[in-house]
Amino acid sequence: MEKPKDLRDDKIEIGYDPVDPGFRALVQAIVLGTYTIFQYDPSDDECKQLYARKTKVAVASLEGVELDTASKRECRARLKAAEEKMLYIHRHCKGDASETGLVQFAQGVFDLDETRGKFPTHVSTDAKGKANECLIPFSSDIKFNLFVRDMQKSGEAGNDNLTVYMKGAPERILVRCSKILINGEEADFTDELRDEVSKANADFGKLGERVLAFARCSLDAGKYDRNSYAFDTKTWKEWGLDPKKTAADYASVDGSFPMHDLTLVGVVSLNDPPRPKVDLSVNKCRSAGIKVIMVTGDQPPTAAAIANKVNIIKHPQKEWNYMVNELNIPEEQALKECTAIVIHGDLLAARHLAEQDLDDSDPSKGQYLQHWISKHEVVFARTTPSQKLLIVDACQKAGHVVAVTGDGVNDSPAIKKADIGIAMGSGSDVAKNAADMLLLDDNFSSIVNGVEEGRLIFDNLKKSIAYTLSSNIPEILPFIFFILVQVPLPLSTVLILCIDLGTDMIPAISFAYENPELDIMDRVPRNSKRDHLVNSKLICFAYLQIGVIQASAGMYTYFLVLNDYGIRPHTVWGLSILKNPFPHPNDTYDATKTTLEVCEASYVMGDKAFMHDFKEFDESTGDIIAAKTVSYGAQYCQYGNSRMLPPMSCANDDFNPKFYAGTTALPKCAAGSALPG
């Protein structure tokens, strides 16, 4: 029999009692101690996708098309209606990212809008008559936020006036608490209970979960009257910032309210798993010589656990804190032996404050940070925006090219200072404006893919440049031979242009589409100061290696072809300055000429006869050793099925052109009668 769909699945078991007073008090503190809300504002692209499905047209056809107001309004309304029917864990939220999971969970117990509307944030009037909401927003410096809520409608005895709700990092909240809520009843926060809570916090952190603590304090209606008391939320740091104080220390300060001696309501852990394939991307970065340093606002145990999950820390047993706390190794010895280190922001602040008076030119200033980042695996936890700047500056001083990723306002200074600032597409506008690059998919793997693509482009450019430069040597070498040893030019300027523009251009462009080499992400990063796009290595490869091979092959082919036509290689030297016989300008074509005569004869593919002054030079001295006006005849002779042009035959057989020396073995035709009729 099929189980009805409205029955609860027996396999799903919750680890809490929804009606437990302590649990409900904690969920209420979550709702009243946060400001994140459910809100969904459909984008134009989402409206176009819905419109395309509704009208059954392709989404691509709506590219660049603006929907009319009525259609856009209808699509937005339908998308918002569909959003409200979704499960809470799938709905869009607006506010702090760390509160999204909290409000999605709490919505099932207490409705956000209803609860916050019932217990609104108290509004007080200052001395100038200006109304101000009584709240302290969260910041990375104080690591907590605070609300003063009006609990008049709560109906609880002793909790019907104003109540302070505080949410933040456990180490910042626990020190401000003197009581704890157990089963809905307040009890003294003894050392045993404090150790138990601290252990739970550490256990959650080791699982890689983000932990937040919630506390509250009901205000005395006699002193903190909702209608007359002016709460000071502007200068509260002057009296309420020090966590070692008690509420009695500043009770007499005008506008003060209890920020100490609070009641701990509970701690909540959030599981924020890394994105898929981030661990593989970190491994790829490691093999490519890219060091990934994790800078986070989470507490050290959580940061270490997450770093281990994504392979930033591969050997947790060799981490500095583990060796000191678990293995009881002295700090100095552990610092020398460890391969990974997790630094708390408070430690970084203390070390930086100790060196604040040192001059910037002092070489010892900042050495502690240089030593930390020199470790193979580095994580910074509970950091502030100013500390992120210190980390970026230290990496740059070490000679590294630094890329910083972030999405919040607090990340924007470090993003701006980095060599390459990378902001998430879903991040704040301040971070986007400070960044050099945006990640639209908010995926760390996209950065690694970008590095690989950048290396591929660089490699292909070098290949294309090397291919283009390699043709310069075989093109210039014939001209050098022509100038130095008077070898006739095998390449004219027109042919060189044909080679460069006709045959070299397409192969050079094709290198842009080359696939990456197998080891492209196994190389160390190039030195930007030394490894330029065109360097001495590429020049030597193009000119002295490939260029010489191409030039040698070209000249060898040139001499081989000349040899096939009877011009021996040793007779080529100086041939370009030799005045060769050419037809007389007044020669005319006469197809009837069949005998060799001393005249201005025909110059055709049949019989040829022409006159010319001819001079022969001594090879050693360059002196003229013979000079005469001779007549030449050149005829095509038939040998079997082939026709060939034999050496020129002189009217006076005792004088032959120099460049045909050694060709006596070839047949000669002295008369046109040798041609087949």
KANOR-V555451 format. One record per helix or strand of 2 or more residues. SS is the DSSP state (2 for helix, 1 for strand). FROM is the first residue (numbers start at 0). LEN is the number of residues. If there is no record, write none. Layout:
BEGIN
ss: (SS SS)
from: (FROM FROM)
len: (LEN LEN)
END
This chain:
BEGIN
ss: (2 1 2 2 2 2 1 2 2 1 1 1 1 2 1 2 1 1 2 1 2 2 1 2 1 2 2 2 2 1 2 2 1 2 1 2 1 2 1 2 2 2 2 2 1 1 1 1 1 2 2)
from: (20 36 43 58 68 87 92 96 111 122 130 134 143 151 161 169 176 184 190 209 236 246 261 277 293 299 315 319 330 339 344 366 376 384 402 408 419 428 436 443 492 535 568 574 607 623 635 641 648 657 671)
len: (12 2 12 4 16 3 2 10 7 3 3 2 7 3 7 7 6 4 16 9 4 4 9 10 2 10 3 6 7 5 10 7 5 13 4 9 5 6 3 42 21 29 3 3 10 11 4 4 2 3 3)
END
